């Protein structure tokens, strides 16, 4: 007979603890039958410089839509997401072309104009309702700066965490400060925190089912992989750059490794969900001033987004955006590979991906590229709303909140829930 484990069970050693995923042993009902549904989660990812529409949107709607250049990169997940066009917030022509970054999750009108005050973002509505059901009511990530799209009820921005290693420490290195620092040094030396927890992990394996053992092995592998990726990324900051015989472009800096930073964030999301450390996660991809380290790209992402329909700029822009879509696809793959209570993590996690700009070239915050994956919805189609009289994106937000179990009739500019 399995010994029941508390849902908040941690592995502990030397003053450090590691949160565990949901196991059958944590709920005897799960061991008898997978009748207890896992909690619902919300993930929102915004690439603030838009997505090149001809490479993103299909020409015809429906379940049999013809794929596009970018959607081909997500072909393994076609049945796992719904693509939308014709969604937007009203009144997004703000003080500058990119002011709508502030309001993608809030829909407040006139962003950054005189007297503007932002309103609560949809993720924080969910976080406020859930409270400290989890260690973190929400996790707010940024690819490069502390600016975020998450706002409190009083319109105050929640700073983004843009250091995955620091978030990893907050998630997994729990204990006395001196011991946490020791474990951080161990990570820098390439030693896993799991090594310090070895006796606990061996003992745990003896008291759980075969299904739990498989899930634990999968989880521990993910932890080790994430540790390795973070320490590898940290190591590069200490390595001298190769001599190339020519001067490096002035606009390339350490932050130019946009894709590396984003991938580390994508790797963190499944671990946060699997350990139930938070059920609300946002990621803001912000890259206005750097030349991303993408083969064949020589100009800044922001500059390329204002391509003026020049083929050379569009070609480089598409190279960047293909890599961004690949990072998103990798997140979906990871979520589908990880199991919980007879489902995969994507089944219980609704993942919103899109942008605050429908046409970044002209700073147009209309007809936004919006994709919703997972969450238990019926997926596999392209839903096209009126391209001129856009439907409220907030209607989708209402649907997402209700999917979280947060009964909601309206949010910001909504006129009801969005169905498809």
N, C-alpha and C positions, 0 to 999 in steps of 0.2 A: 504493500500500500504506500502511495506517495505521501510524503510529509508536506502539508500545505506550507507555502511560503507567503510572506506578506508582500503586497504589491510594491511596497517601498523598499524591498530588500536590496541591500548593497553588499558588494564584496569589499572587505575591509582588511587592510594590512598596513602596519607602520604609520598609522595616522592618516592614511589615504583611502578613499572609497571610490567605488565605481558603480554607477547605476546600471541596473539590468533591464533587459526587454521584458515585455509581458510574456510569462510562461504559463503552461497548463497548471503547474504546481502552485501558482499564485491564486488560482481559482479552481477549486475542485470540480466545479461544474464544467469547466473547460476540459478537464481530463475525462469526464464522462461523455460529454458531447459538446461540439463547438457551437453552443447556443447563445453564448454571451458575445454580443457584438463588440468589437474594439471601439475605442473612442474616435470621434470624428476630428479631423484636423483641417487646417486652412494654411496654404502656402501661396504667397503672391510674389511674383518675380517680374520686375519692370526693367526693360532695357530702354533707357531714356532718350536714346537717339533714333528711335523708331526701327522699322524693318522695311526694306525696299519692297514696296507693294507688288510689283510684277513678279517678284520671286517668291512671294508669300501667299497671296490670295489666288485661289482657283478661279477659272472663268465662269463656271456654273455651280450652283449650290446643290445640296442634296447628299445622299449617302454614297452615290456613285460619282462624286466629283473627281475630276482629273487632277492628279497630284501636280505639285509645282516643285521648283528647284529646292526650296527650303523644306517643304513638307516631305520630299523624298528622303530627307535625312531623318525623318520621324516615322518612316514607313512601318517599322516594327511595332509601332504604338498606334497605328491608325484607328483601331477599334477602341482605344483608350482615351481619346480626346474628341472634343467638339470645337470646331473653328467658327468664329463669328466675324462678321463684318457689319458695318452700319451701326456701330455702338459708339457713344461718346457722352461727355458731360457738356452741358450748355455753359456759356459764359467763360470760356477758358482763354480768351485773348487777354493775357495779362500784361504786366509791365515790360516783359521781354519775350522773345520767341520761345524760350525754354521754361517760362514761369509755370506752365502746366505740370512740370515735374512735381511741384508742391502739392498738387491736388488730385493726382491719379487715384488715390484711395479715399479722398474726402469729397470731391465734387464741389468744393467751395468755389464761388464765382469771383472773377476778377483777381486772380492770383498775383500777389506782389504789387498791386495798385495801391495808391494812397488810401490809408485806412483799412486795408485788407487785414482780416484776421481769419486764420484757418479754422476748420471745424474738425470734429473727431473723424479719424479714418476707420474704414470698415474693420480692419484687423483689430483695432483697439476696442471697438464695440464688442467683438468676440472675446478679447482678452479680459475686458471689464466684467463680462458676464461669467466667464469661467473662473476668474480670480486665481488664487493659488491652489487650484486643483493640481497643478503641476509646479515644479520648482520655479519655472519662469513663466508668468502669464503670457509673455510673448518674447520672441527673439527677433531683433531687428538687425539685419546685416546690410553692409554697404561694400561695394567692390573696391572702393578707393578712398572715399572721404566719409566723414561722420554725418553728412547730410542724409536724411532719410525721408520716406513718404508716410511715416507713421506719426500721427498726431493725437494728443490727448483730448479729452472733452473740452478743455479750456483753450484748445488750439495751439498747444506747445509741442514743438517737434521733439520726438524721442531720438536721441543721437544713435547713429548706426554703429555697430561693432564691425570694424573693417580689418581686424586682426584675428584670423581663424585660430591661431595658436592660443591667443588669450581666451577665446571662447571655449576652446577645447579644455583649457585649464579650469575654467569656471564650471564646465560640465562634468569633468571626470576627476580632477585633482582636488578632492575635498578632504580637508583635514587641517592639522595645525600648520600655521604659516611656514615653519621651518621644514616640516616634512614635505609640504607642497613644493617648496623651492628645491628640495633635494630631488623630488621626482621630476621637476622641470629640467634639472641638470642631467638626470638620467636620460630623459627624452633627447636632449641635445647630444648625448653620447651614443644615441642609437639604441637605448634599452627601453623596452616597453613597460608601461605601468603594469601590464598583465604579469610580468615576471615577478613583481613584488606581491602579486595576489595569487601566485601559483597554488599554494596550499588550499586557499579558499575555493579556487576554481575546481580543483580535484575533488574536494569534499562535496561541492555543489553537484557535480556530475553524478555522484553516487546516490543522490536523493531526488532525481528528476526522471521523467519519462524519456523514452528514446526520441520522441518528437522534440522535447525540450532540449535534449542534448544536441540535436541537429541545429536547433535555433541558436543555442548558445555558441556552438562552434562557428556558425555563420556570423554572429554578432562579434565574437572575439576577433575573427578574421578582419571584419570591417574596422574595428578599433585599431588593430595593428596596421592596416593599410592606411588609415587616416593619420596615425602617428608618423608613419614612414613618409607620407606625402608632405606633412607639415615640416618635419625635420629636414627633409630634402630641400624644401623651399627655403627654409631658414639658412641652410648650409650655403646656398648660392650667394647669399648676401655677403658672405665672408670671402668668397673666391674672387681672385682678380679676373677682370675681363680679358679675353684673348686679344693679342695685338693683331690688328688687321691692316696696318700700314697706311690707313687713312683716318682722318678725323671723324669721330662718331657724330651723327646729327645732334644738334643741340636739344631737339625736343624729345629725344629718347632718354628716359630716366628709369630708375628702379621700378616705378609704378607702371612702366610700359608692358609688363607681363600681365596684361589684363586677363587673358585666358587662364593663366596659372592661378591668379587670385580667385577668379570665378569658380574654377574647378574645386578649389579647396572649400569654398562655401557650399557648393553642390554636394560635396562629400560629407559635410557636417549635417546636412538636413536629414538624411535617413537615420543617422545616429540619434539626433535630437528626438525624432518621432519614435524610433524603436524603443528608446529608454523612457518615453513619455515625459521628457524633460520640459517640453512645451508642446502645445497644440496649435500655436499661431506663430507663423514664421513669415517674415518679409525680406526680400532681397532687392536692393536698388543697384542696378548696373549703371554706373556713372563714369563716363570716360571722355571728357570734353577736351583735354589738353595734351593727350599723349598719342604717340605712334605705337599702336599695339604690335607686339612681337608675333606677327603673322607673316608667313612666307609670302613674298610678293607685294607686301603693303609697305609703302614708303611715306605715307602722309597721315596726319592725325585723323582719328575717327570722326571727330566733330567736323573737321574740314571736309571730309569725304561725304558726310551725311548731307552737306549742302553742295551736292554734285552738279547742280545746274544742268542736269541731263547730259553731262560729258561722259562718254563711254569709258574713258580711262579711270575716272573717279568711281564710276558705278562698279566697274570690275573689281577695284580694290575694296570698295565698301561691301560688296557681296562676299568677298573672301573673309572679311571680319565677321559678318553676320552669319555666314555658314558655320563658323566656329562657335559662335554664341548659341546657335540652335543645336549644334552638336553637344554642347555642355548641358543644355536643357534635356536633350534626349538621353544623355547619360544619367541624369537624375531620375528620369522616368524608369530607366532600366534598373537602377539600383532599388527603387521603391517596389518594383514588380518582383525582384528577386528575393526580397526579405519577407518572411512569413510571420503572421500573427493571428492566433485564434482561428486558424483554418483559412485565412485570407492573406493576400499580400498587402503591403503597406499602402500601395496606390489605391486599393479598394476603399480604404477608409480616409484617404487624404486627397482633398480637392486641391489641385495645383493650378493657379492662374498664371498665365504667361502672356506678356504683351507689352504695350508701350502707351505713353501719354501723347504721342505724336502719330498721326496717321500719315502725314507727309512731312518728314523732317526737313526735306529740301526747302520747303516754304513755311516751316513752323506751323503747320495746320493741325490742330488738335481735334480732328474729326475723322470719322470712319477708321477707328483705331484697330490695329491688329490685336485681336483678343483670342486666346485659346484657353479652354478649361479642360483639364485632364483629371481622371480618377474620381474619387468621391462617391462612387456607387451610382453615378448617373448613367443613363443610356447614351452612349457615345458612338462615334463613327461617321458623323456627317458634318457638312459645311452649311451653316445657317446664315443666310444673307438678309440683313435688314435694309431698309431704304437708305441708299447712299447719300441722299441729299437731306432728308429729314430723319436724322439718326434717332434710333431708339435709345433710351437712357441706359448707360452702362450700369447705373445704380440698380436697375431691375435685376441684373445678374448678381449684384452684391446682396440683394435681398434673398435671392435663391440660395446663395452660398451660406448666408447666416442661418437660414432655416435648415439647411443641410447639416449644419453644426449642432442642431437641436436648440438653436436660439430663436424662439418664435418672434418673427419680425414682419410687420406689415409694410413698413416703409423705411427708406434710408435716403437722406439728402434729396436728390432730384428724382427719386423713383416714382413710377406711376403704378407699381405693382411688382409681382415676381415675374421673372423671365422663365418661360418654359419652351421646350423644343421637342 
